[in-house]
Amino acid sequence: MMLSKRIGMTIVAGLMAVAGLWAQRPGGMNPFGGMPSFGLQNPTAGSGAEYNLTTKGKDMDMSVVILGKEDYQGTPAYWMEIRMVNPDLGGEMVMKMLTVSTGTEQGVKRMIMQRPGQPPMEMPTMMMSMMQQHQQPPITTKGENGPGGTGELVGEESVSVPAGTFTCQHYRKTDARGTTDLWITTQVTPYAVAKMTGPDATMVLKKVLSNETSHITGEPQKLNIPGMPQ
């Protein structure tokens, strides 16, 4: 029994590492790794954004897409898909998550992950709970430098990125890691970030997406991990 549990925890640790690799930074399942989300902006099915993320000297493409809306225990929830293309993975990794962003039920309620060349797997509820315990708390627009704050509003600026030119609110946040500058706009969905520069990463909006459908292929299988309840 103890051996099965140890094997199960080893599998969990491996999958947690894979789930975190797409961002190459702290933040767990938050697509911006602790960056402010400013709430969902016009979360229309099929809409999304594609970014270029540079961190630790490596470039990767990351897309965040809203696939649809669903009721979860009386609270609105959205199916969100995060896609990451990283040479270390050998192709595109896809994570499809049912996410509640408001009220007391905030968090990821279901998660389906598909690695390149592998069938999709649905994560056990217990594993998702463990992953969320390791992520940073979401940051909101409180205008503070401490945890949960965006820092100071520098002003309104016109920002040009590969996706086009946007009128943005420029925020600057300083903490123990250094200074992070964010340019946000309600023209970008599902999150508001058009550009970000920080001490360990930069991110720019490459493309505004529309009419998107899921990149998950095949029927998801339940991931059974020894010693872990479903």
N, C-alpha and C positions, 0 to 999 in steps of 0.2 A: 504493500500500500504506500509506504513512504517512498519507494523507488518510483512508483507511478506519479506521485505528487511532484517529486523532484524533476522528472522528465517533463511534466506539464508546465512547471514553472520555467524550465529552460526554453520550451517552445514559446511561452508568453514573452520572455525576455527578448527572444529573437524577433518576434513579430512586432514588439514595441519598438525595437531598433529600426526595423523596416519602416514602420509608420512614421517615425521621426525623421528618417533620412531625407524625405522629400523637401523638408524645410531647412535641414542642416543647421538648425538653431533651436533654442528652447521654445516651448510653447505648446508641445503636445499636438492636439488636434485643432488648435486655432490656426487657420490658414495663414495668418500673418505673424505667427510665433510671438504673441504678446503685443503686437501692434494694435492700435485702436481700431475697432470695427465700425463705430459710429452707428450701430444698428444696421439692419438690412435696408438697403436703398432700392425701392421699387423692385421687389423680388418676383419678377415675372418669369413664368416657366419658359425655359429655353434661353434666357438671358445670362450673360456672364462677362468675364474679363480674363484676358490672357496677359501674363506678366513675364518679364525677364528678371530673374533673381540672381544676383552675384554675391556669393558669400564664401569666405575662406578660399578665395582665389578660383572658385569654380562658378561656371554659368549653368543655369538650368531654366527651363520654361515651366511655368506653373499656371494652370487655369482653374478658375473657380466659377461654377455654373449652378444656377437654380434649375432643377428638373421639374418640380411640382410641389403642390401644397397638400397636406394631409392633417387630419385631426388626431391629436394625441391626448387622450384622456381629457377632452374638452378644451385643449389648448392648441392653437394653430402651430403646426410644425411644417418645416420645409425639407424636401429632399434636395440635398446639396451634393455636388460632385466636385472633388478636387483631383486634378490630374497633374502629374509631375513627370517630366522627361529628364532623366539624368543618366549619363553614360555609365555610372556605377551600377545602375539597375538593369542595364541592357535593353531598355525600351521604356514604354510608358507604364507607370504605376497609377492605378485609379482607386480612389476611396469615395464611396457613395454613402452619405450619412443622412439619417433623419434627425434634424436638429430643431430644438425648441429654443428660441432666442429671447422669449419674454416670460415674465411671471416666475413662480417658484420652481417650475419644472425645467429651467434652463439646462441645456446640455445635449449631448448626442445620445439618442435613444436606440438607434440601430446603426450598424456599420457593416458595409460589404467592401471587402478589399480584393483587388485583383492585381497580382504581380505579372510582369511580362511572361507570356507563354504558359501561364498557369490558370486553372479554373478559378472563378470567383468564390470567395469564402466569406460567410457571415460570421462575425465575431461574437463570442459569448458575451452576455450582459456583464458578467463579472470582470472579464478582461477589459471591456470599455471603461468600467468604473476605475480599474487600476490605472489605465492610461490617463484618464482625466485627473486623477490625483497628482500626476506628475506635470501637468501643464500649468502655465502661469495664469493668474486670474485675468479675465478680460479687462481691457482698458476702455474707459468711457470718456465722454467729452466734459469732464469736470473742470478743465482748465487748471490743473494742478501738476506739479512736478513729481509728487509722490506716487505710490502705487494707486492705480485706478485713474490717474490723470493724464491728460494729453500734453501738459506743459503750457507754454504761453502762446497766444495767438499773435503771430508776427504781423499778419495782415492779409489782404486779398491780393492775389497775384495771378497773372496769366502764365500757364506752364505748358511747354511744348514737349511732348513725348512721342514715341513712334506711332501711337494710336491717334494723335492729333493734338490740338491746342485746347486747353480747358481753363476756365476761370475757377481758381481754387482758393481755399482757406489754407494758409501756411501756418502750421504749428511747429514749435520747437520745444523739445523735451530733453532735460538733462538729468541723468542719474549716475549711479556708480560706474556704469559701463561707458559713459560718454554722452555725446549729444546726438540726438536723432531729429531730423527734420522731415515733416510730413506735409504733403500737399493733397488735400481731400476735396472731393466734389460730388454733389448729388447726381451728377451726370453719369457716374460709374456705378454699376451694379454687379453683384449683390453687395459688395463692400465699397467704400467711398474712396479708396486710395488710388491716386493717379501716379504718385511718385513718392519714394522714400529713400533717404540717405541716412546711414547710421554708422556707428563705430565698427561694426562687423558685417554689414550687408548693405546693398543698394537694391532697389526694386523700381522698375518703370513699367508703365502700362504699354503693352505691345499692340493689343487689339481689343476692341469691344465686340463681344460675341452675341449672336442672336440665332434663334431657331436651332438651338443645340439639343441633342438627345444623348442619352447615356452611352459612355464608352465601355460599360461593363458588357461582356459577351459571355453567353452561356448561362445556365441555371445556377444560382448561388447554392453552395453546399454549406451545411452547418459544420463549423469547425469544432470537432470534439477533442478536448484536451484532457488527458488523464488527470483526475483529481480536481477538476474545475467544474463547478455547476454551470448549467446553461442559463 
